[in-house]
Amino acid sequence: MYVYLKEDDDLMDVKSSINPRTIIVNSSSKSKDEVLKEIIHSMHNAGNVSSEEGFLKSVYQRESQGITGIGNGVAIPHGQSESVVEPGVAIATLKDPIPWESLDDQKTKIVVLFAVPDNSEGAKLHLQLLAQFARKLGDDDVLASLKSAKNVQEITAAFEN
């Protein structure tokens, strides 16, 4: 899998948690629902989730609890679900920004979706993933690289910074 834990229970670098099979570049999705379904479908195909509908439901449950648009055109939706077979991260860049509830009321161009199991280990992993990706996504150079990425390799390279 692509999410590894070291002996001290810290996640390895962000890049190692990214599966190229769950990266979508220049999605033509026009809504939050469309892009979430597209991303979750890629996670299903990669073996991260057993039920697309079940995982989508958990993502929307989390969405109902608070804003996942963190600003600067980035959203980090996430779900903890029994449908998660293998924890993972999926990323989509959008051809055209879409409406998404966000801290700065701006449309979203980058979506980073976290999938973790619905158990105590999943909860711990969930917090670690959020912290590591939030740190990276707060870097202006990383954001600029993601927004201009034209292929999967450029997306993964953006997280090497």
N, CA, C and O of each residue as an XYZ file, in Angstrom:
644
protein
N       0.842     -1.184      0.000
C       0.000      0.000      0.000
C       0.873      1.228      0.000
O       2.099      1.120      0.001
N       0.269      2.377     -0.001
C       0.997      3.624     -0.130
C       1.041      4.453      1.143
O       1.681      5.504      1.165
N       0.380      4.010      2.198
C       0.478      4.696      3.478
C       1.223      3.764      4.405
O       0.733      2.685      4.736
N       2.406      4.175      4.824
C       3.247      3.334      5.655
C       3.444      3.990      7.008
O       3.552      5.212      7.111
N       3.491      3.173      8.032
C       3.779      3.685      9.363
C       5.160      3.226      9.768
O       5.519      2.065      9.575
N       5.943      4.146     10.335
C       7.249      3.785     10.864
C       7.047      3.277     12.285
O       5.948      3.357     12.832
N       8.117      2.754     12.876
C       8.006      2.206     14.222
C       7.545      3.231     15.239
O       6.882      2.876     16.213
N       7.884      4.497     15.033
C       7.464      5.512     16.005
C       6.062      6.039     15.704
O       5.634      7.051     16.259
N       5.354      5.337     14.816
C       3.969      5.638     14.464
C       3.779      6.963     13.734
O       2.651      7.447     13.632
N       4.847      7.555     13.228
C       4.695      8.744     12.400
C       4.584      8.310     10.952
O       5.188      7.321     10.537
N       3.814      9.050     10.201
C       3.738      8.766      8.776
C       5.061      9.101      8.120
O       5.759     10.031      8.524
N       5.389      8.334      7.112
C       6.546      8.696      6.308
C       6.163      9.946      5.527
O       5.103     10.531      5.753
N       7.027     10.346      4.612
C       6.758     11.577      3.877
C       5.433     11.492      3.120
O       4.957     10.409      2.780
N       4.863     12.648      2.871
C       3.574     12.761      2.206
C       3.575     12.040      0.869
O       2.611     11.357      0.523
N       4.661     12.192      0.117
C       4.702     11.606     -1.223
C       4.473     10.097     -1.198
O       3.838      9.556     -2.103
N       4.981      9.415     -0.176
C       4.827      7.961     -0.136
C       3.389      7.538      0.149
O       3.044      6.372     -0.047
N       2.547      8.461      0.607
C       1.151      8.115      0.865
C       0.268      8.322     -0.362
O      -0.929      8.038     -0.323
N       0.853      8.813     -1.444
C       0.089      9.117     -2.653
C       0.212      7.976     -3.662
O       1.313      7.555     -4.018
N      -0.934      7.491     -4.111
C      -0.987      6.441     -5.124
C      -1.264      7.101     -6.477
O      -2.305      7.737     -6.642
N      -0.362      6.964     -7.441
C      -0.596      7.574     -8.758
C      -1.926      7.152     -9.392
O      -2.478      7.883    -10.215
N      -2.443      5.976     -9.011
C      -3.720      5.504     -9.565
C      -4.909      6.299     -9.036
O      -6.010      6.211     -9.579
N      -4.686      7.075     -7.978
C      -5.791      7.857     -7.411
C      -5.556      9.361     -7.572
O      -6.028     10.170     -6.774
N      -4.821      9.709     -8.618
C      -4.611     11.118     -8.959
C      -5.349     11.408    -10.264
O      -5.189     10.694    -11.253
N      -6.147     12.448    -10.249
C      -6.900     12.860    -11.433
C      -6.460     14.280    -11.773
O      -6.583     15.191    -10.954
N      -5.952     14.458    -12.974
C      -5.446     15.762    -13.402
C      -6.449     16.413    -14.350
O      -6.923     15.788    -15.299
N      -6.764     17.677    -14.075
C      -7.685     18.459    -14.904
C      -9.052     17.804    -15.068
O      -9.562     17.666    -16.180
N      -9.628     17.407    -13.953
C     -10.977     16.841    -13.964
C     -11.946     17.861    -14.550
O     -11.827     19.062    -14.306
N     -12.892     17.371    -15.315
C     -13.902     18.268    -15.878
C     -15.168     18.294    -15.019
O     -16.197     18.818    -15.447
N     -15.098     17.733    -13.817
C     -16.243     17.764    -12.900
C     -16.677     19.206    -12.664
O     -15.851     20.114    -12.574
N     -17.983     19.393    -12.568
C     -18.545     20.738    -12.414
C     -19.137     20.991    -11.029
O     -19.627     22.085    -10.752
N     -19.091     19.971    -10.153
C     -19.670     20.144     -8.821
C     -18.906     19.310     -7.800
O     -18.134     18.418     -8.152
N     -19.138     19.621     -6.539
C     -18.537     18.860     -5.447
C     -18.933     17.386     -5.566
O     -18.085     16.501     -5.455
N     -20.216     17.128     -5.791
C     -20.698     15.752     -5.884
C     -20.014     14.993     -7.019
O     -19.593     13.849     -6.845
N     -19.908     15.635     -8.176
C     -19.256     14.983     -9.326
C     -17.808     14.631     -9.033
O     -17.383     13.507     -9.299
N     -17.048     15.567     -8.493
C     -15.627     15.306     -8.262
C     -15.436     14.281     -7.152
O     -14.536     13.446     -7.240
N     -16.266     14.324     -6.103
C     -16.151     13.312     -5.051
C     -16.418     11.915     -5.610
O     -15.691     10.971     -5.300
N     -17.451     11.787     -6.426
C     -17.755     10.479     -7.026
C     -16.615     10.017     -7.924
O     -16.265      8.836     -7.928
N     -16.035     10.939     -8.683
C     -14.918     10.594     -9.568
C     -13.700     10.124     -8.765
O     -13.071      9.122     -9.105
N     -13.380     10.852     -7.706
C     -12.227     10.491     -6.877
C     -12.471      9.161     -6.171
O     -11.595      8.296     -6.152
N     -13.654      8.999     -5.595
C     -13.962      7.763     -4.877
C     -13.951      6.578     -5.830
O     -13.541      5.482     -5.448
N     -14.391      6.781     -7.050
C     -14.327      5.709     -8.053
C     -12.871      5.287     -8.282
O     -12.582      4.096     -8.400
N     -11.959      6.256     -8.346
C     -10.540      5.911     -8.531
C     -10.019      5.140     -7.322
O      -9.205      4.229     -7.473
N     -10.480      5.498     -6.128
C     -10.052      4.785     -4.917
C     -10.624      3.370     -4.884
O      -9.975      2.441     -4.402
N     -11.829      3.216     -5.395
C     -12.432      1.880     -5.488
C     -11.623      1.020     -6.455
O     -11.308     -0.131     -6.156
N     -11.293      1.580     -7.605
C     -10.506      0.844     -8.605
C      -9.114      0.487     -8.094
O      -8.550     -0.533     -8.490
N      -8.559      1.320     -7.219
C      -7.220      1.076     -6.669
C      -7.256      0.135     -5.462
O      -6.209     -0.247     -4.940
N      -8.453     -0.237     -5.021
C      -8.572     -1.165     -3.906
C      -8.615     -0.524     -2.536
O      -8.480     -1.218     -1.528
N      -8.800      0.788     -2.473
C      -8.876      1.459     -1.170
C     -10.241      1.303     -0.503
O     -10.329      1.146      0.715
N     -11.300      1.348     -1.304
C     -12.646      1.253     -0.737
C     -13.436      0.137     -1.412
O     -13.327     -0.082     -2.618
N     -14.234     -0.564     -0.608
C     -15.025     -1.680     -1.136
C     -16.375     -1.218     -1.668
O     -16.927     -1.831     -2.582
N     -16.904     -0.148     -1.106
C     -18.207      0.365     -1.521
C     -18.107      1.860     -1.780
O     -17.873      2.647     -0.863
N     -18.286      2.240     -3.032
C     -18.239      3.662     -3.371
C     -19.347      4.424     -2.649
O     -19.114      5.505     -2.108
N     -20.558      3.852     -2.643
C     -21.690      4.524     -2.002
C     -21.473      4.656     -0.496
O     -21.749      5.703      0.091
N     -20.976      3.584      0.123
C     -20.742      3.606      1.569
C     -19.715      4.650      1.962
O     -19.892      5.367      2.946
N     -18.640      4.733      1.191
C     -17.612      5.716      1.517
C     -18.096      7.135      1.231
O     -17.833      8.045      2.016
N     -18.798      7.333      0.119
C     -19.344      8.656     -0.199
C     -20.256      9.136      0.934
O     -20.231     10.311      1.302
N     -21.048      8.234      1.475
C     -21.936      8.584      2.588
C     -21.121      9.086      3.784
O     -21.498     10.071      4.419
N     -20.010      8.417      4.093
C     -19.188      8.846      5.237
C     -18.536     10.206      4.966
O     -18.380     11.013      5.882
N     -18.158     10.458      3.714
C     -17.573     11.759      3.363
C     -18.621     12.862      3.560
O     -18.317     13.918      4.117
N     -19.849     12.615      3.105
C     -20.897     13.623      3.276
C     -21.290     13.803      4.741
O     -21.670     14.900      5.149
N     -21.203     12.728      5.536
C     -21.456     12.881      6.976
C     -20.435     13.847      7.572
O     -20.784     14.720      8.367
N     -19.176     13.683      7.181
C     -18.122     14.580      7.674
C     -18.337     16.001      7.149
O     -18.153     16.968      7.888
N     -18.723     16.130      5.886
C     -18.972     17.450      5.295
C     -20.057     18.193      6.073
O     -19.999     19.416      6.206
N     -21.045     17.459      6.588
C     -22.146     18.098      7.320
C     -21.692     18.652      8.670
O     -22.398     19.455      9.279
N     -20.517     18.227      9.139
C     -20.012     18.666     10.441
C     -19.175     19.941     10.366
O     -18.927     20.578     11.389
N     -18.740     20.317      9.171
C     -17.938     21.533      9.059
C     -17.282     21.663      7.705
O     -17.229     20.715      6.921
N     -16.789     22.841      7.452
C     -16.173     23.195      6.177
C     -14.872     22.424      5.959
O     -14.039     22.327      6.860
N     -14.708     21.874      4.745
C     -13.450     21.197      4.403
C     -12.658     21.963      3.350
O     -11.569     21.539      2.963
N     -13.194     23.080      2.889
C     -12.430     23.962      2.014
C     -11.515     24.802      2.887
O     -11.988     25.619      3.677
N     -10.201     24.607      2.751
C      -9.263     25.279      3.657
C      -8.763     26.613      3.119
O      -7.955     27.283      3.762
N      -9.246     27.001      1.934
C      -8.838     28.269      1.350
C      -7.809     28.083      0.257
O      -7.278     26.989      0.064
N      -7.535     29.152     -0.451
C      -6.570     29.141     -1.563
C      -6.913     28.116     -2.635
O      -6.022     27.600     -3.310
N      -8.202     27.818     -2.795
C      -8.621     26.894     -3.840
C      -8.426     25.430     -3.500
O      -8.403     24.587     -4.396
N      -8.283     25.109     -2.204
C      -8.017     23.729     -1.783
C      -9.121     23.229     -0.854
O      -9.567     23.942      0.045
N      -9.553     21.987     -1.090
C     -10.495     21.314     -0.191
C      -9.878     19.989      0.236
O      -9.232     19.303     -0.557
N     -10.088     19.640      1.507
C      -9.558     18.372      2.015
C     -10.682     17.554      2.663
O     -10.704     17.373      3.880
N     -11.611     17.063      1.840
C     -12.671     16.215      2.393
C     -12.077     14.904      2.895
O     -11.008     14.483      2.452
N     -12.773     14.274      3.813
C     -12.263     13.020      4.348
C     -13.403     12.205      4.928
O     -14.446     12.729      5.318
N     -13.165     10.910      4.971
C     -14.166     10.028      5.538
C     -13.530      8.863      6.263
O     -12.503      8.329      5.844
N     -14.163      8.479      7.363
C     -13.796      7.262      8.079
C     -14.958      6.313      7.866
O     -16.104      6.646      8.167
N     -14.659      5.119      7.341
C     -15.744      4.237      6.960
C     -15.329      2.780      7.027
O     -14.162      2.435      6.839
N     -16.310      1.934      7.299
C     -16.087      0.490      7.226
C     -15.805      0.076      5.786
O     -15.277     -1.011      5.551
N     -16.147      0.918      4.831
C     -15.899      0.628      3.414
C     -14.430      0.758      3.038
O     -14.028      0.317      1.961
N     -13.618      1.361      3.916
C     -12.195      1.539      3.615
C     -11.458      0.234      3.897
O     -11.372     -0.224      5.037
N     -10.932     -0.345      2.825
C     -10.180     -1.595      2.912
C      -8.713     -1.291      3.188
O      -8.057     -1.982      3.968
N      -8.215     -0.252      2.538
C      -6.815      0.160      2.640
C      -6.788      1.684      2.731
O      -7.293      2.354      1.830
N      -6.213      2.249      3.792
C      -6.171      3.709      3.900
C      -5.496      4.325      2.670
O      -4.597      3.728      2.078
N      -5.936      5.503      2.306
C      -5.320      6.132      1.147
C      -5.674      7.593      0.989
O      -6.519      8.143      1.696
N      -4.995      8.196      0.033
C      -5.180      9.600     -0.309
C      -5.404      9.670     -1.815
O      -4.710      9.006     -2.586
N      -6.367     10.470     -2.222
C      -6.606     10.700     -3.646
C      -6.589     12.207     -3.883
O      -6.984     12.994     -3.023
N      -6.125     12.584     -5.059
C      -5.990     14.006     -5.384
C      -6.615     14.267     -6.746
O      -6.420     13.504     -7.692
N      -7.369     15.353     -6.830
C      -7.894     15.793     -8.125
C      -7.599     17.273     -8.291
O      -7.812     18.075     -7.381
N      -7.102     17.619     -9.475
C      -7.044     19.026     -9.853
C      -8.184     19.229    -10.837
O      -8.515     18.331    -11.612
N      -8.774     20.394    -10.804
C      -9.938     20.668    -11.638
C      -9.592     21.620    -12.773
O      -8.865     22.597    -12.595
N     -10.129     21.308    -13.930
C      -9.931     22.176    -15.091
C     -10.477     23.572    -14.785
O      -9.822     24.581    -15.046
N     -11.678     23.608    -14.231
C     -12.308     24.865    -13.829
C     -12.685     24.765    -12.352
O     -13.242     23.752    -11.928
N     -12.389     25.802    -11.563
C     -12.739     25.774    -10.140
C     -14.241     25.564     -9.934
O     -15.063     26.015    -10.733
N     -14.579     24.867     -8.842
C     -15.983     24.578     -8.541
C     -16.368     25.165     -7.181
O     -15.510     25.373     -6.323
N     -17.662     25.430     -6.992
C     -18.118     25.912     -5.688
C     -17.857     24.856     -4.606
O     -18.097     23.667     -4.813
N     -17.367     25.311     -3.458
C     -17.103     24.431     -2.314
C     -17.085     25.322     -1.085
O     -16.439     26.370     -1.093
N     -17.771     24.931     -0.047
C     -17.766     25.726      1.176
C     -16.326     25.819      1.660
O     -15.677     24.800      1.894
N     -15.823     27.057      1.811
C     -14.424     27.214      2.208
C     -14.258     28.389      3.165
O     -15.129     29.250      3.287
N     -13.124     28.394      3.831
C     -12.834     29.438      4.812
C     -12.728     30.819      4.180
O     -13.006     31.824      4.833
N     -12.322     30.874      2.899
C     -12.175     32.174      2.239
C     -13.238     32.431      1.168
O     -13.134     33.389      0.402
N     -14.256     31.577      1.119
C     -15.362     31.706      0.161
C     -14.917     31.671     -1.299
O     -15.626     32.166     -2.176
N     -13.755     31.093     -1.562
C     -13.263     30.963     -2.934
C     -13.621     29.583     -3.485
O     -13.801     28.629     -2.727
N     -13.721     29.490     -4.802
C     -13.972     28.195     -5.435
C     -12.747     27.296     -5.280
O     -11.642     27.760     -4.999
N     -12.974     26.001     -5.470
C     -11.919     25.005     -5.271
C     -11.364     24.502     -6.591
O     -12.107     24.234     -7.536
N     -10.034     24.376     -6.637
C      -9.338     23.855     -7.816
C      -8.584     22.566     -7.502
O      -8.255     21.805     -8.412
N      -8.305     22.316     -6.218
C      -7.568     21.121     -5.799
C      -8.357     20.427     -4.698
O      -8.751     21.052     -3.713
N      -8.584     19.119     -4.875
C      -9.290     18.328     -3.866
C      -8.375     17.189     -3.438
O      -7.905     16.411     -4.269
N      -8.128     17.098     -2.133
C      -7.322     16.014     -1.569
C      -8.243     15.246     -0.626
O      -8.662     15.771      0.407
N      -8.556     14.007     -0.984
C      -9.501     13.187     -0.225
C      -8.770     12.107      0.557
O      -7.952     11.376     -0.001
N      -9.063     12.009      1.844
C      -8.467     10.999      2.716
C      -9.493      9.916      2.998
O     -10.655     10.207      3.282
N      -9.056      8.665      2.919
C      -9.916      7.528      3.254
C      -9.223      6.712      4.335
O      -8.119      6.206      4.133
N      -9.879      6.587      5.484
C      -9.310      5.803      6.580
C     -10.393      4.907      7.171
O     -11.580      5.229      7.108
N      -9.972      3.774      7.748
C     -10.947      2.859      8.353
C     -11.646      3.498      9.551
O     -11.118      4.416     10.178
N     -12.823      3.006      9.851
C     -13.602      3.516     10.972
C     -13.249      2.740     12.240
O     -14.045      1.949     12.746
N     -12.030      2.986     12.742
C     -11.583      2.370     13.993
C     -10.553      3.295     14.638
O     -10.242      4.350     14.086
N     -10.025      2.913     15.790
C      -9.109      3.812     16.506
C      -7.815      4.052     15.739
O      -7.291      5.166     15.750
N      -7.295      3.028     15.075
C      -6.091      3.222     14.256
C      -6.390      4.164     13.100
O      -5.563      5.004     12.745
N      -7.573      4.023     12.513
C      -7.979      4.909     11.428
C      -8.075      6.352     11.890
O      -7.698      7.271     11.163
N      -8.581      6.549     13.102
C      -8.693      7.907     13.646
C      -7.316      8.536     13.821
O      -7.120      9.711     13.511
N      -6.371      7.758     14.314
C      -5.006      8.259     14.507
C      -4.363      8.584     13.155
O      -3.748      9.636     12.985
N      -4.515      7.672     12.205
C      -3.964      7.874     10.866
C      -4.591      9.099     10.212
O      -3.906      9.882      9.554
N      -5.894      9.258     10.397
C      -6.636     10.387      9.847
C      -6.017     11.714     10.298
O      -5.782     12.604      9.481
N      -5.756     11.838     11.593
C      -5.161     13.068     12.129
C      -3.748     13.288     11.603
O      -3.365     14.419     11.305
N      -2.973     12.213     11.487
C      -1.608     12.339     10.973
C      -1.615     12.786      9.513
O      -0.847     13.666      9.124
N      -2.484     12.177      8.710
C      -2.574     12.563      7.296
C      -2.980     14.027      7.162
O      -2.370     14.783      6.406
N      -4.015     14.421      7.902
C      -4.470     15.813      7.835
C      -3.354     16.784      8.191
O      -3.157     17.784      7.499
N      -2.630     16.503      9.251
C      -1.553     17.397      9.682
C      -0.463     17.499      8.628
O      -0.005     18.596      8.308
N      -0.047     16.358      8.088
C       1.041     16.382      7.108
C       0.626     17.082      5.815
O       1.382     17.889      5.276
N      -0.568     16.777      5.319
C      -1.001     17.406      4.076
C      -1.312     18.885      4.278
O      -1.036     19.693      3.391
N      -1.876     19.254      5.415
C      -2.156     20.672      5.677
C      -0.865     21.475      5.656
O      -0.829     22.592      5.138
N       0.188     20.907      6.216
C       1.491     21.582      6.213
C       1.965     21.798      4.769
O       2.384     22.897      4.408
N       1.895     20.758      3.958
C       2.329     20.874      2.558
C       1.444     21.850      1.784
O       1.938     22.690      1.032
N       0.130     21.727      1.976
C      -0.802     22.557      1.216
C      -0.784     24.016      1.658
O      -1.331     24.877      0.968
N      -0.169     24.302      2.787
C       0.004     25.674      3.236
C       1.211     26.354      2.611
O       1.436     27.546      2.825
N       1.986     25.605      1.842
C       3.191     26.122      1.186
C       2.810     26.675     -0.187
O       2.282     25.946     -1.026
N       3.076     27.958     -0.417
C       2.702     28.601     -1.682
C       3.338     27.938     -2.894
O       2.706     27.855     -3.948
N       4.574     27.463     -2.770
C       5.243     26.802     -3.899
C       4.560     25.486     -4.250
O       4.388     25.165     -5.425
N       4.174     24.727     -3.232
C       3.469     23.459     -3.469
C       2.138     23.745     -4.162
O       1.785     23.077     -5.134
N       1.403     24.736     -3.662
C       0.117     25.083     -4.266
C       0.266     25.514     -5.718
O      -0.508     25.087     -6.575
N       1.241     26.344     -5.996
C       1.458     26.803     -7.374
C       1.785     25.619     -8.279
O       1.290     25.541     -9.403
N       2.612     24.702     -7.795
C       2.967     23.517     -8.588
C       1.748     22.646     -8.847
O       1.569     22.144     -9.956
N       0.910     22.462     -7.833
C      -0.293     21.644     -8.004
C      -1.256     22.286     -8.997
O      -1.805     21.607     -9.864
N      -1.457     23.589     -8.867
C      -2.413     24.276     -9.736
C      -1.972     24.293    -11.193
O      -2.808     24.370    -12.093
N      -0.670     24.223    -11.433
C      -0.182     24.246    -12.815
C       0.168     22.854    -13.344
O       0.570     22.720    -14.500
N       0.023     21.820    -12.517
C       0.409     20.458    -12.923
C      -0.396     19.991    -14.130
O      -1.609     20.188    -14.211
N       0.315     19.368    -15.063
C      -0.313     18.881    -16.285
C      -0.389     17.360    -16.343
O      -1.003     16.806    -17.255
N       0.236     16.671    -15.367
C       0.196     15.210    -15.357
C       0.429     14.688    -13.937
O       0.735     15.449    -13.018
N       0.279     13.380    -13.787
C       0.418     12.733    -12.475
C       1.808     12.956    -11.894
O       1.947     13.193    -10.694
N       2.833     12.881    -12.730
C       4.209     13.054    -12.257
C       4.421     14.443    -11.658
O       5.125     14.588    -10.659
N       3.822     15.452    -12.258
C       3.962     16.809    -11.731
C       3.220     16.971    -10.400
O       3.643     17.746     -9.542
N       2.124     16.245    -10.235
C       1.402     16.272     -8.950
C       2.282     15.657     -7.866
O       2.466     16.256     -6.806
N       2.824     14.474     -8.121
C       3.657     13.824     -7.099
C       4.917     14.642     -6.834
O       5.369     14.725     -5.692
N       5.488     15.246     -7.871
C       6.694     16.064     -7.697
C       6.409     17.282     -6.820
O       7.287     17.727     -6.081
N       5.202     17.822     -6.891
C       4.849     18.994     -6.081
C       4.991     18.700     -4.592
O       5.309     19.593     -3.806
N       4.758     17.459     -4.211
C       4.839     17.095     -2.796
C       6.246     16.731     -2.354
O       6.464     16.430     -1.181
N       7.207     16.754     -3.277
C       8.598     16.472     -2.918
C       9.267     17.681     -2.290
O      10.271     17.542     -1.591
N       8.719     18.869     -2.533
C       9.315     20.113     -2.010
C       9.399     20.104     -0.501
O       9.873     21.071      0.096
